[in-house]
Structures are given as structure tokens and as C-alpha cells.
Amino acid sequence: MNTHTRKLSTSHRSVDEITGSRRMRRMRKADWSRRLVQENKLTVDDLIWPIFVIDGTNRREEIAAMPGVFRMTLDLAVKEAEGAARLGIPAIATFPNVEMSLRDQTGSHILDPDNIINRATRAIKAAVPEIGIITDAALDPFTSHGHDGILREGIIVNDETVAQLAAAAVGQAAAGADIIGPSDMMDGRIGAIRDALDANGFQDVAIMSYATKFASAFYGPYREAVGTAGLLKGDKKTYYIDHANSDEAVREAEQDVLEGADMLMVKPGLPYLDIIRRLKDELRMPTFAYQVSGEYSMIRAAAANGWIDGERAMLESLLAFKRAGCDGILTYFAPQVAALLKS
Ligand code: PBG
């Protein structure tokens, strides 16, 4: 008999004999039993909301690649922060779109106590003291070339950048930031920032290390949001992690813990769930994911085309982070999810 004419023989055993009477569907049969055995939950306590701030008053600018996300002037950002606090969102992360005339080769404006980020922190803290504020100590919104560090003869100079970031972190803490989140991936920046904070009396300001930040295509829409898309030449491969690597990511995170990180972050999020799980299992730190701009935009774009149910995809993607081991998620969906979870 050749394989084309041979009939497939079906099993003579009953399903009970095959499964040993262990039937996985029993607990899936009703809503109540599914709820009872559900292992992970998404709550408002898991959410950190990244926002984009600009100078001016009473103005919001659309970000074409991020429908539903706006750059906001500080008066509006304060109102949004009040709304976020009312929804129970624990923390906000601020990112600036800095006027081009203030950007330079070394990103020196990050050191200005009155730059837009420090003013945002002071304004939000004054109006909504109960919400946590996370500031990014990275140079990219402040440099004329869009890189996260000081650029000299085609090289991102590590140690000089670290010194500048540490000084910037002190300025951010002085403005009232609760957590410094360095997203630059320079070597030694966590330890340097920790030392500088401590030396200036900011022992209680925490560090959320963007520990495993991968060189990724998913940051595209963010670069439009902060105005670095048109500036950036080349890529960030000499400082972000190669997305092919997993052991290296664990070593990088381990190093940040040794230097004094209080929390770890994996970025981007959904394509890196394996990294989240490894960090949680191996380092047992408070672990966060950044569902980055490109991830947000993909869900929004597919939903806008009617190709997926946007709300369900949003919730499913966020719950996936919890399942992978996250304690929380930075997500542009934060206010939308918080409102949904409340209703
Ligand atoms: C750079 C920085 C990036 C993001 C936040 N800060 C990446 C980049 O531009 O290379 C990405 C955030 C997002 O995509 O949502 N320090």
C-alpha cells in the first residue's frame, strides 16, 4: 500500500483513556470557573503613563504616527495628570519635544534647571503630589543629532555622557522627580547616577534602569513625537543591545542591579517577553516593560482598519506582560485602560 491510498487508522482508545480523565476544558466551561482559575490580572496599579510635553499654553499637537497621543503644553499636562491620578494610575513618565534652537551637540540644555522636563515635574508635583513622576535621563531630545549621548567624531563618548547624565539626574531630582529612568544605555550610568543622587541628598529618589534596551525598529513613532526622527543619522547599535541577544541582556541587567538600580525595565515590550521572564526568574527585581510607540501604533493602525478589535488586543497585550513576569507596564494606553478597568 502506498501512502496515497492507505487509510489513516483512527485510535481505538476513548478520549478518557487518552487523557487519563484529565480534561482541560472542564474549568473553561463557564465564565465563573474561568475567573476562578485565572492566574494573572491587569489592574490600574500596573500602569505607568508616558506623556509628551511642549512649551506654550493650552495647546496639544497631534502625533501622526500615534493616533490618540498628543504633545501637550504644561497647563494641559497638569490637567491630564490630575485625571490620571483620579483614575488611580500610579505614575507618569515625561518626555519632551524641545525647541530646535535649544538642541546642541552635547545636549547641554538637559542641565538647565528650567528646561521643559524640570518645569513639568514642578508643575505636576505642585498640582498632583500623589502621582509618581519618572524622568528620563537621556540626551536624545536635547541633542542636535538625536543620539542619547555626546557625539564626537562619529563616536558616542561614554564617560563624558555619564557625567552629564548624573548631573542631569540631580537636577531632575531637585525639581521633584521620584524616579530617574535613564534610557541611554551608557556603561556605568546607573552607578554614577546613584552616587550623584546620594551625594546631593537624594537617597530616596529611585532608579528605574532601562536595563535591557534593544536596538529596535519599534521606536519609530516616538522619534516623531520628540522630534528626533529627522535629526538622527546612523543608528544606535553601538550602545543599545543587539536584539539577537538574550544572555547579554541578563548580564546588562545584572550589572545595573550591582550598580544600584531599584527597578529594571525591558524595552520594547511584546517582542521581548522572553527577556522579561528571564530577568524576573534570574534577578527577582521589580520588573517593568515599555510597550513602546511602535507597538502602540501597530495596534491602533490595525484597529483603525477594522482588522483587529483594538480594545481586546490592547488588554491582551498588557496582560501578556503580567504573565511574562512584569510588575508594571509603561504604556500609551494607560488612561484608556484605566478608564476601561474602572467601568
Ligand atoms: C531614547 C528613547 C527612546 C524611547 C524613549 N527614549 C528610543 C529611541 O528614540 O531610540 C522610545 C519610546 C517609544 O518608542 O515609545 N532615549
Residues whose N, C-alpha, C, O or C-beta is under 5 A from the ligand:
A	BS01	PBG	A138 D140 D148 S183 D184 F218 Y219 Y222 V292 S293 G294
